[in-house]
Amino acid sequence: MPETEVSFTVNGTPCTVTAPPMKRLLDVLREDLSLTGTKEGCGEGECGACSVLLDGELVNSCLVPVKQVDGFHIQTIESTGLNIIQQAFAEAGAAQCGICTPGMIMASYALLARCPHPSPEEIRAGLAGNICRCTGYQKIFDAVEAVSHRNP
């Protein structure tokens, strides 16, 4: 398949890549742009480890062909706007092996952007698309709740 040129913004920086149009956004981020914070877990859109924001919407980057992001704004775990959530995860002991952590943080960010003070049930629902095999989830939920208490 011939390659195509795709232009988009990643973490506030405009970029253009030349890649096969069906190359996964996950692979473009990791291989072409050296943004390796986004992880591949299942490669099937089931675990959420590869979650990024695409024009503010949480998506599994393993399911998005790069041709579909032309003109879009992408936010990854490398974005500086996530520091308060990353700090809360560290303080709560919510990160262990690190595979799910970037996706969990991105899902947390998306949740808190639309619901700054979520209830415990809303936190569980907001993170439901992300699988963690290490923490048992409670520390992750605690971290998100801690951030919600810091929000004005």
Buried (B, 14 or more C-beta within 10 A) or exposed (E): EEEBEBEBBBBEEEBEBEBBBEBBBBBBBBBBBEBEBBBBBEBEBBBBBBBBBBEEEBBBBBBBBBBBBEEBBBBBBBBEEBEBBBBBBEEBEBBBEEBBBBBBBBBBBBBBEEBEEBEEEBBBEBBEBBBBEBBEBEBBBBBBBBBBEEEE
